Each structure stands twice: as C-alpha cells, then as structure tokens.
Amino acid sequence: MRLRKCAMKLKQIMAAGGAHCDGGFVFWILGLLFAVFGVVSDAKNIAILSLESTSWFLLSIVFCLSGIASWIGWGLAVLLKAIETKSKKE
C-alpha cells in the first residue's frame, strides 16, 4: 500500500532551490529577531506585543527550525543540479 507520492518532480525541485534558500534566510532572521525580543522582554520584565519572553523564545525556535528545513530543500536542489550537470558531462 502506497501512502503518497512526492508532489514535486525533479525539475520543480531544482527550479525552486533559490526560493528555498531565500525563505530559509528570512525565517532564520525572524527567528533571531524573536530571540532578541525574548531577551529584551525578559530583561525589562515586560510583555512585548502581549507576549511574554517564553513565547518569544518558542517562536524563535520554531522559525529557526523552519529556516533549517528550507535550507535542506535548497541543499537537495543543489545536489540534484550537480548530479544532472555531472551526468551531462559524461
């Protein structure tokens, strides 16, 4: 029994590599920004935008992990493109 096929074909994965890299960078920067909000919120003992410091740290973790997942997609695109280029040379 097969549950699900991959939704993207190889050409689509390679074409979306740049978008994955850009998205990963944006998520990572947002994660760092949320971590700074958490540190400031904890240091001043205030709630920034109605969120306590723990919430900001959790948001930071989620966004940084999402950025890493996007970079893995970018790495897959680069690997597939390198394999395709090598096979065309031979």
N, C-alpha and C positions, 0 to 999 in steps of 0.2 A: 504494500500500500504506500503510495507516494503522497506526502502531505502537500508540498508546494514546490514549484519550480522557481528558480531565481527570476525575478521580474525584469532585470536588465540584461541585455545582451552585451557581449564583449566590447563592441564598438561604442555602445552607450556609456559603459563604464569608463572607457578611455576618454571619451569626449567630456564627461562630467568631472574629470580629475581636477581641473582648475577651480571649479565651483566648490569641490570638497575642501581644497586647500584654503580658499578664501573663507568659507564657512567655519572651518576649524579655527582659523586665526581670530575671527570675530567672536566665536564662543569662548575662546581662551582669554581674550582681552576682557570680555564681560565677566568671566569668572574671576579674573584678578581685580576688576573694579568692585565686584560684590564682596570680595575678601577685604578690600580696603574699607568699604562701607561697614563691614562687620567689626573691624579693628577700631574704627572711629566710634562706632556706636557703643562698643564695649568700653573704650577708654573714657568717653564722655558720659557714659551711663544714660544714653538717650535712645529713643526709638526713631530711626530714620525712615521716613515714609511708612510709618506704623508697623515696621518690622524690627524685632529685637536682633541682637547680634548673632544669636544661634541660627536664626532664619537666614541671615545674610551668608553665614558660613556654609549652610546647607545648599543654598543657591549657588554659591561659588563652586562647591564640589560637583554639583550636577552639570553646570556649564563647562567646567574644565574637562570632565569625563566626556561630555558631548563633543567637545573640541578634539579630544583624542580619537574618538570614533570617526570623526570626519577625516582626520589625518590618516587613519588606517585606510579609508576609502581612497584617499589621494595616493597613498603608497601602492595600493593594488592597481590603480590606473597607471602609475609609472612603471610598475613591474610588467604589466601586460603590454604596454607600449614598447618596453625594452625587449621583451621576448619576440614581439612581432617584428621589430627592426632587425634583430639578430637573425631571425628566420628568413627575412627578405635578402640579407647579405649573402647567405649561404646558398 
